[in-house]
Amino acid sequence: MCSHYQALKERDRYWRLFGVEPPSDPGRADLWPGYQGSFIRCHPHADVGDEAVPPREGLPGLFGLVPHWAKDTTITRHTYNARSETVAEKPSFREAWKNAQHCIIPAEAFFEPDWRSGKAVPTRIARADGEPMGIAGLWSVWKSPQGERVHSYTMLTINADAHALLRLFHKPGDEKRMVVILPPQRYQDWLQAPAAHSMDFMQPYPAELLRTGVSN
């Protein structure tokens, strides 16, 4: 499961790769659950036919989905990843999944522990071509007791037991998991996909298109 990732901070690359301006305060570079990062979703008025309305928007949000019924944002410690196999049933995620609240999480890389030496070695995983990755996620909005609207997001994950690269990570005996990295040509398809087609996007990213490096 991915609890640590490196956000995309360069505004020009954010625009070039994802076709949208990042939020004015996109958060930290190194992100853990509960930290503020950024995500991309369809603009809520993209279908009104006004050329002045962009198809997508970049928003700040907490890493870890906060459902509308949560009492506070500490739930982010447990909701930063959503398993594709159970996302439609879990109370924290099922509403966002049912309503196709799809988003893309721009990332330079994510980190997983390599246990092959007998101890956890933090390892950075990125695209082999050096470009940022777009991770498939779900977004939500929560109203705080003070009336503030707080956006949040979670990364979708799939089983990686048979993946040539991601099966090498996590403790021996644990199920291997990986985030869903979207092919760039399918970004808009994912954002616009109805709930009935969400599972079509839950596919592994080719191992040969990824590279690893020991995290400092």
C-alpha positions as CSV (number, residue, x, y, z in Angstrom):
1,M,0.0,0.0,0.0
2,C,1.3,3.5,-0.8
3,S,1.5,5.8,2.1
4,H,4.3,8.0,0.9
5,Y,4.7,9.7,-2.5
6,Q,6.5,12.7,-4.1
7,A,4.2,15.3,-5.5
8,L,4.7,17.2,-8.7
9,K,5.7,20.8,-7.8
10,E,6.8,22.3,-11.1
11,R,4.0,24.4,-12.5
12,D,5.1,24.2,-16.1
13,R,5.3,20.4,-16.0
14,Y,2.0,20.2,-14.2
15,W,0.4,22.1,-17.0
16,R,2.2,20.3,-19.8
17,L,1.5,16.8,-18.6
18,F,-2.0,17.3,-17.2
19,G,-3.4,20.2,-19.1
20,V,-4.4,22.2,-16.0
21,E,-3.0,24.8,-13.7
22,P,-2.0,23.5,-10.3
23,P,-3.6,25.0,-7.2
24,S,-1.9,28.1,-5.8
25,D,-0.9,26.1,-2.8
26,P,-0.3,22.5,-3.9
27,G,1.1,21.5,-0.6
28,R,4.4,19.7,0.3
29,A,6.7,17.8,-2.0
30,D,6.9,14.7,0.2
31,L,3.4,13.6,1.1
32,W,2.1,11.3,3.8
33,P,-1.5,10.6,4.9
34,G,-3.1,13.8,6.3
35,Y,-0.8,16.1,4.4
36,Q,-2.1,18.6,1.8
37,G,-1.4,17.7,-1.8
38,S,-3.2,18.3,-5.0
39,F,-5.5,16.3,-7.3
40,I,-7.2,16.8,-10.7
41,R,-10.8,16.3,-11.5
42,C,-13.3,17.2,-14.2
43,H,-14.4,20.8,-13.8
44,P,-18.0,20.7,-12.3
45,H,-19.2,23.0,-15.1
46,A,-17.3,21.5,-17.9
47,D,-20.4,20.2,-19.7
48,V,-22.3,23.6,-19.9
49,G,-20.9,24.3,-23.3
50,D,-19.0,27.4,-22.3
51,E,-15.5,27.5,-24.0
52,A,-14.3,29.6,-21.1
53,V,-14.7,26.7,-18.7
54,P,-11.8,24.3,-18.7
55,P,-12.4,20.6,-18.9
56,R,-10.3,19.9,-15.8
57,E,-9.3,21.7,-12.6
58,G,-6.5,21.2,-10.1
59,L,-7.5,21.4,-6.4
60,P,-5.7,21.3,-3.1
61,G,-6.8,18.4,-0.9
62,L,-5.8,16.1,2.0
63,F,-4.0,12.8,1.1
64,G,-6.5,10.4,2.6
65,L,-10.2,10.5,1.8
66,V,-12.5,12.1,4.3
67,P,-16.1,10.9,3.8
68,H,-19.0,13.3,4.5
69,W,-19.8,11.5,7.8
70,A,-16.4,11.7,9.4
71,K,-16.1,13.5,12.7
72,D,-12.6,14.9,11.8
73,T,-9.8,14.5,9.4
74,T,-7.8,12.0,11.4
75,I,-9.5,9.3,9.3
76,T,-6.9,10.1,6.6
77,R,-4.5,7.8,8.5
78,H,-6.6,4.9,7.2
79,T,-8.1,6.1,3.9
80,Y,-5.1,7.0,1.8
81,N,-5.5,3.9,-0.3
82,A,-8.7,2.2,-1.6
83,R,-8.6,-1.4,-2.6
84,S,-10.3,-1.8,-6.0
85,E,-11.7,-5.2,-4.8
86,T,-13.6,-3.7,-1.9
87,V,-14.0,0.0,-2.8
88,A,-17.6,-0.3,-3.7
89,E,-18.5,-1.8,-0.3
90,K,-16.3,0.1,2.2
91,P,-18.2,2.9,4.0
92,S,-15.3,5.3,3.6
93,F,-15.2,5.0,-0.2
94,R,-18.4,3.6,-1.6
95,E,-20.2,6.9,-2.1
96,A,-17.3,8.4,-4.1
97,W,-17.0,5.2,-6.1
98,K,-20.8,5.0,-6.7
99,N,-20.8,8.7,-7.9
100,A,-17.7,8.2,-10.1
101,Q,-15.8,11.0,-8.3
102,H,-12.7,10.1,-10.2
103,C,-9.5,12.1,-9.9
104,I,-5.9,12.0,-11.0
105,I,-3.1,12.4,-8.5
106,P,0.0,13.9,-10.1
107,A,3.2,12.3,-8.7
108,E,6.9,12.3,-9.5
109,A,7.2,8.9,-7.7
110,F,5.9,6.8,-4.9
111,F,7.8,4.8,-2.3
112,E,7.6,1.2,-1.1
113,P,9.7,-0.9,1.3
114,D,12.0,-3.6,-0.2
115,W,12.3,-6.4,2.3
116,R,14.6,-8.7,0.3
117,S,17.6,-7.9,2.5
118,G,15.6,-8.9,5.6
119,K,14.9,-5.3,6.6
120,A,12.8,-2.5,5.0
121,V,14.7,-0.4,2.5
122,P,12.6,2.6,1.3
123,T,12.6,2.5,-2.5
124,R,11.6,5.2,-4.9
125,I,9.5,4.0,-7.9
126,A,9.0,6.3,-10.9
127,R,8.3,6.2,-14.6
128,A,11.3,5.1,-16.6
129,D,11.1,8.0,-18.9
130,G,11.4,10.5,-16.1
131,E,7.9,12.0,-16.7
132,P,5.4,12.4,-13.8
133,M,2.8,9.8,-13.3
134,G,-1.0,10.2,-13.0
135,I,-2.4,7.9,-10.3
136,A,-6.0,7.0,-10.4
137,G,-7.9,8.1,-7.4
138,L,-11.3,9.2,-5.8
139,W,-12.0,12.6,-4.3
140,S,-14.5,13.8,-1.8
141,V,-15.5,17.0,0.0
142,W,-16.2,17.2,3.8
143,K,-17.7,20.0,5.8
144,S,-15.9,20.7,9.0
145,P,-17.7,21.6,12.3
146,Q,-16.6,25.2,11.6
147,G,-18.3,25.1,8.2
148,E,-15.1,24.8,6.1
149,R,-15.2,22.7,2.9
150,V,-12.3,20.3,2.9
151,H,-11.4,18.4,-0.2
152,S,-9.5,15.1,0.0
153,Y,-8.5,12.1,-2.1
154,T,-7.4,8.5,-2.1
155,M,-5.2,6.4,-4.4
156,L,-6.8,3.3,-5.9
157,T,-4.8,0.0,-5.6
158,I,-4.8,-3.4,-7.2
159,N,-3.2,-6.8,-6.5
160,A,0.4,-7.0,-7.7
161,D,1.3,-10.6,-6.8
162,A,2.1,-11.3,-10.4
163,H,3.6,-7.9,-11.3
164,A,7.3,-8.3,-12.3
165,L,8.4,-5.3,-10.3
166,L,5.9,-4.5,-7.5
167,R,5.7,-8.1,-6.3
168,L,9.2,-7.6,-4.9
169,F,8.0,-5.1,-2.3
170,H,6.4,-5.4,1.1
171,K,7.0,-8.0,3.8
172,P,7.4,-11.7,2.8
173,G,4.0,-13.3,3.1
174,D,2.0,-10.1,2.7
175,E,-0.2,-9.5,-0.3
176,K,1.6,-7.4,-2.9
177,R,-0.3,-4.2,-3.9
178,M,0.3,-1.4,-6.4
179,V,-1.3,2.0,-7.2
180,V,-3.2,2.3,-10.5
181,I,-0.9,4.4,-12.8
182,L,-3.0,5.6,-15.7
183,P,-1.6,5.8,-19.3
184,P,-1.5,9.5,-20.2
185,Q,-3.8,9.0,-23.2
186,R,-6.5,7.8,-20.9
187,Y,-6.5,10.6,-18.4
188,Q,-9.6,12.3,-19.6
189,D,-11.3,8.9,-20.2
190,W,-10.9,8.1,-16.5
191,L,-12.1,11.5,-15.3
192,Q,-15.3,11.2,-17.4
193,A,-15.9,7.5,-17.0
194,P,-19.3,6.5,-15.4
195,A,-19.2,4.3,-12.4
196,A,-20.2,1.2,-14.4
197,H,-16.9,1.5,-16.3
198,S,-14.6,2.4,-13.3
199,M,-13.2,-1.2,-13.0
200,D,-12.0,-1.1,-16.6
201,F,-9.2,1.2,-15.6
202,M,-8.0,-1.0,-12.7
203,Q,-5.0,-2.4,-14.7
204,P,-1.3,-2.8,-13.8
205,Y,1.2,-0.4,-15.3
206,P,3.9,-2.3,-17.3
207,A,7.0,-3.1,-15.2
208,E,9.4,-2.2,-18.0
209,L,8.0,1.4,-18.0
210,L,9.0,1.9,-14.3
211,R,12.4,2.3,-12.6
212,T,13.5,2.0,-9.0
213,G,16.1,3.7,-6.8
214,V,17.0,3.6,-3.1
215,S,15.4,6.5,-1.3
216,N,17.8,8.8,0.7
